[in-house]
Amino acid sequence: MLGLSGNRQLPTILLIDDDMVSREVMATVLTMGGYEMHTAVDGASALKLLEGSAFTPEVILMDAQMPGLSGSGLIAELRARSEATVIAISGSGAPADVTAAADGFLLKPFGSAELGKLLEGRKPPTAPAEQGLDPDEPVVSAETLAQLREMMPEAGVRQIYAAIVADLSKRSTALRAAIAKGDADEIRRIGHAIKGGCGMAGAVQATRLGARIEALGLAAMAGQGGDELDNSARLLSDLSNAARNLERMLEAEFPA
């Protein structure tokens, strides 16, 4: 997605994020906040955009954890091609070398207000600590849903949540395979992607599950959490239930 027009008094932004849902929601939210947005699916794509000289970003938002060229190595390549302010973004803490190399850090989910405060040199509000899935939590944040409805037509809002439901189905299949193989890094990556994408859209239950999955992967990578990996059927069931709850929300809030 390129060249979404915004308020030219605000900086032009290049957003780099390999997660489709997270990328599209952030681009939409920031565009509605007045920023001109350009996006790239990974580090290599971002470098090609910069070399093409089609636009000159003043701010680059880059996910701190992506496959391929990423992290401090990507920041070095970006700085060699651009004078933009580089801000690392993540659904969890970024590695120390990334925060040291970047000009700032934002915790997902965030909006134009948090970005504006960071660019003005003020620290954005600290997000609450991640928790496990709470069955009493709402499926979707009423505040986020209301904000999206103010920014775009109902069809656009529905499309965002429908994309999340479809993405959760794919992530569930990938998670089941990763757990079967004992691939801790892939489990962590899947959880991180779920937490980031669903968090931007206010999908509360799925976001909390993403945090649990990411923590499970990190624990397994550290040689811990083996018992939970062996008893992961409940986690997979919770993820399927979160997706079904989102589908029910779609039917109730956006009837055909």
C-alpha positions as CSV (number, residue, x, y, z in Angstrom):
1,M,0.0,0.0,0.0
2,L,1.6,3.3,-1.1
3,G,0.8,7.0,-1.0
4,L,-2.2,7.2,1.3
5,S,-2.6,10.9,1.4
6,G,-2.7,12.8,4.7
7,N,-2.1,16.2,6.2
8,R,1.2,17.4,4.7
9,Q,2.0,19.3,7.9
10,L,2.7,16.0,9.5
11,P,5.7,13.8,8.5
12,T,5.6,11.2,5.7
13,I,5.9,7.8,7.2
14,L,7.3,4.5,5.9
15,L,5.9,1.6,7.9
16,I,7.7,-1.8,7.8
17,D,5.9,-4.8,9.3
18,D,5.7,-8.3,8.1
19,D,2.3,-9.0,9.8
20,M,-0.5,-8.1,7.3
21,V,-3.2,-7.3,9.9
22,S,-0.9,-5.2,12.1
23,R,0.5,-3.3,9.1
24,E,-2.9,-2.5,7.5
25,V,-4.5,-1.5,10.8
26,M,-1.6,0.8,11.7
27,A,-1.6,2.3,8.2
28,T,-5.3,3.0,8.4
29,V,-5.2,4.5,11.9
30,L,-2.2,6.7,11.2
31,T,-3.6,7.8,7.8
32,M,-6.9,8.8,9.5
33,G,-4.7,10.7,12.0
34,G,-3.3,12.9,9.1
35,Y,-0.1,11.1,8.2
36,E,0.9,10.2,4.7
37,M,1.7,6.5,4.8
38,H,3.8,4.1,2.7
39,T,4.2,0.5,3.7
40,A,6.7,-2.3,3.2
41,V,6.2,-6.0,4.1
42,D,9.9,-6.6,5.1
43,G,13.3,-5.0,5.3
44,A,14.4,-5.8,1.8
45,S,11.2,-4.3,0.3
46,A,11.7,-1.2,2.4
47,L,15.2,-0.7,1.0
48,K,14.0,-1.1,-2.5
49,L,11.4,1.6,-1.9
50,L,14.0,4.0,-0.6
51,E,16.4,3.3,-3.5
52,G,13.5,4.0,-5.9
53,S,13.3,7.6,-4.7
54,A,9.5,7.6,-5.2
55,F,9.1,9.4,-1.9
56,T,11.2,10.6,1.0
57,P,10.0,9.4,4.4
58,E,10.7,11.7,7.4
59,V,9.8,8.9,9.9
60,I,10.4,5.1,9.5
61,L,8.4,2.8,11.8
62,M,9.9,-0.7,11.8
63,D,8.8,-3.8,13.6
64,A,11.6,-4.9,15.9
65,Q,11.1,-8.7,15.1
66,M,10.8,-9.7,11.5
67,P,12.2,-12.5,9.4
68,G,15.1,-11.7,7.1
69,L,16.8,-8.4,7.3
70,S,15.7,-6.9,10.6
71,G,16.8,-5.4,13.9
72,S,19.9,-3.2,14.2
73,G,21.2,-4.5,10.9
74,L,18.1,-3.1,9.1
75,I,18.4,0.2,11.0
76,A,22.0,0.5,9.7
77,E,20.8,-0.1,6.1
78,L,18.0,2.4,6.5
79,R,20.3,5.1,7.8
80,A,22.6,4.5,4.8
81,R,19.7,5.4,2.5
82,S,17.7,7.9,4.5
83,E,17.9,10.7,7.0
84,A,14.5,9.7,8.5
85,T,13.8,9.3,12.2
86,V,13.8,5.5,12.8
87,I,11.4,4.2,15.5
88,A,11.2,0.6,16.5
89,I,7.8,-0.8,17.2
90,S,6.8,-4.1,18.8
91,G,4.0,-5.9,20.7
92,S,6.6,-6.6,23.4
93,G,10.0,-5.2,24.4
94,A,12.6,-4.8,21.7
95,P,16.2,-6.2,21.9
96,A,18.7,-3.9,23.6
97,D,20.7,-3.4,20.4
98,V,17.6,-2.3,18.5
99,T,16.5,0.2,21.0
100,A,20.1,1.5,21.2
101,A,20.2,1.9,17.4
102,A,16.8,3.4,16.9
103,D,15.6,7.0,17.7
104,G,12.7,5.8,19.7
105,F,10.4,2.9,20.6
106,L,6.6,2.4,20.6
107,L,4.7,-0.5,22.1
108,K,1.8,-1.8,20.0
109,P,-1.0,-1.0,20.0
110,F,-0.5,2.7,19.5
111,G,-2.2,5.5,17.6
112,S,-1.4,8.9,16.1
113,A,-1.5,10.6,19.6
114,E,1.2,8.3,21.0
115,L,3.3,8.7,17.8
116,G,2.9,12.5,17.9
117,K,4.1,12.6,21.6
118,L,7.1,10.5,20.8
119,L,8.1,12.7,17.8
120,E,7.7,15.8,20.0
121,G,10.1,14.3,22.5
122,R,7.6,13.2,25.2
123,K,7.4,9.6,26.4
124,P,4.2,7.8,25.3
125,P,2.0,6.2,28.0
126,T,3.2,2.9,29.2
127,A,0.9,0.0,28.2
128,P,-0.4,-2.2,30.9
129,A,1.4,-5.5,31.5
130,E,0.3,-8.4,29.4
131,Q,-1.9,-10.9,31.1
132,G,-3.3,-14.4,30.1
133,L,-6.6,-14.9,28.5
134,D,-9.5,-13.8,30.8
135,P,-12.9,-15.3,29.7
136,D,-14.7,-12.3,31.3
137,E,-12.9,-9.8,29.1
138,P,-14.8,-8.4,26.1
139,V,-14.1,-9.9,22.7
140,V,-13.3,-6.5,21.3
141,S,-12.5,-3.2,23.0
142,A,-15.7,-1.0,22.7
143,E,-13.4,2.1,22.6
144,T,-11.3,0.8,19.7
145,L,-14.4,-0.3,17.8
146,A,-16.0,3.1,18.2
147,Q,-12.8,4.8,17.0
148,L,-12.6,2.7,13.9
149,R,-16.3,3.4,13.2
150,E,-15.6,7.1,13.4
151,M,-12.7,6.8,11.0
152,M,-14.1,4.6,8.2
153,P,-17.3,3.1,6.8
154,E,-18.9,0.1,8.4
155,A,-17.8,-2.1,5.6
156,G,-14.2,-1.1,6.2
157,V,-14.4,-1.9,9.9
158,R,-16.0,-5.3,9.1
159,Q,-13.2,-6.0,6.7
160,I,-10.6,-5.5,9.3
161,Y,-12.1,-7.9,11.8
162,A,-12.9,-10.4,9.1
163,A,-9.2,-10.3,8.1
164,I,-8.3,-11.0,11.7
165,V,-10.6,-14.0,11.9
166,A,-9.1,-15.4,8.7
167,D,-5.6,-14.7,10.0
168,L,-6.3,-16.4,13.3
169,S,-7.3,-19.5,11.5
170,K,-4.0,-19.6,9.6
171,R,-2.1,-18.9,12.8
172,S,-3.9,-21.7,14.6
173,T,-2.8,-24.2,12.0
174,A,0.7,-22.9,12.0
175,L,0.8,-23.0,15.8
176,R,-0.4,-26.6,16.0
177,A,2.4,-27.6,13.6
178,A,5.0,-25.6,15.5
179,I,3.9,-27.2,18.8
180,A,4.0,-30.7,17.3
181,K,7.6,-30.0,16.1
182,G,8.6,-28.3,19.4
183,D,9.7,-25.3,17.4
184,A,9.9,-22.7,20.2
185,D,11.1,-19.8,18.0
186,E,8.1,-20.3,15.6
187,I,5.7,-20.5,18.6
188,R,7.1,-17.2,19.9
189,R,6.9,-15.6,16.4
190,I,3.3,-16.7,16.0
191,G,2.3,-15.4,19.4
192,H,4.1,-12.1,18.7
193,A,2.2,-11.7,15.4
194,I,-1.2,-12.4,17.0
195,K,-0.6,-10.0,19.8
196,G,0.6,-7.2,17.5
197,G,-2.1,-7.5,14.9
198,C,-5.0,-8.2,17.2
199,G,-3.9,-5.5,19.6
200,M,-4.0,-2.8,17.0
201,A,-7.6,-3.7,16.3
202,G,-8.6,-4.0,19.9
203,A,-9.3,-7.7,19.7
204,V,-8.9,-8.2,23.5
205,Q,-9.2,-11.9,23.9
206,A,-7.0,-12.8,20.9
207,T,-4.4,-10.2,22.0
208,R,-4.1,-11.8,25.5
209,L,-3.8,-15.2,23.9
210,G,-1.0,-14.0,21.6
211,A,0.8,-12.8,24.7
212,R,0.5,-16.2,26.3
213,I,1.7,-17.9,23.2
214,E,4.7,-15.6,22.8
215,A,5.6,-16.2,26.5
216,L,5.3,-19.9,26.0
217,G,7.7,-19.8,23.1
218,L,10.2,-17.6,24.9
219,A,10.1,-19.9,27.9
220,A,10.7,-23.0,25.7
221,M,13.6,-21.2,24.0
222,A,15.1,-20.7,27.5
223,G,14.7,-24.4,28.3
224,Q,11.6,-23.9,30.4
225,G,7.8,-24.4,29.8
226,G,8.2,-27.9,28.6
227,D,5.2,-29.2,30.5
228,E,3.0,-26.4,29.1
229,L,4.1,-27.4,25.6
230,D,3.1,-31.0,26.3
231,N,-0.3,-29.8,27.5
232,S,-1.0,-27.3,24.8
233,A,-4.5,-28.6,23.7
234,R,-6.2,-26.0,26.0
235,L,-4.2,-23.1,24.4
236,L,-5.2,-24.2,20.9
237,S,-8.8,-24.6,22.0
238,D,-8.7,-21.1,23.5
239,L,-7.4,-19.6,20.3
240,S,-10.1,-21.3,18.3
241,N,-12.7,-20.0,20.7
242,A,-11.3,-16.5,20.4
243,A,-11.7,-16.7,16.6
244,R,-15.3,-17.9,17.0
245,N,-16.1,-15.2,19.4
246,L,-14.8,-12.6,16.9
247,E,-17.0,-14.2,14.2
248,R,-20.1,-13.9,16.5
249,M,-19.2,-10.3,17.1
250,L,-19.1,-9.7,13.4
251,E,-22.5,-11.2,13.0
252,A,-24.0,-9.2,15.8
253,E,-22.3,-5.8,15.0
254,F,-22.2,-6.1,11.2
255,P,-25.3,-8.1,10.1
256,A,-25.3,-9.0,6.4
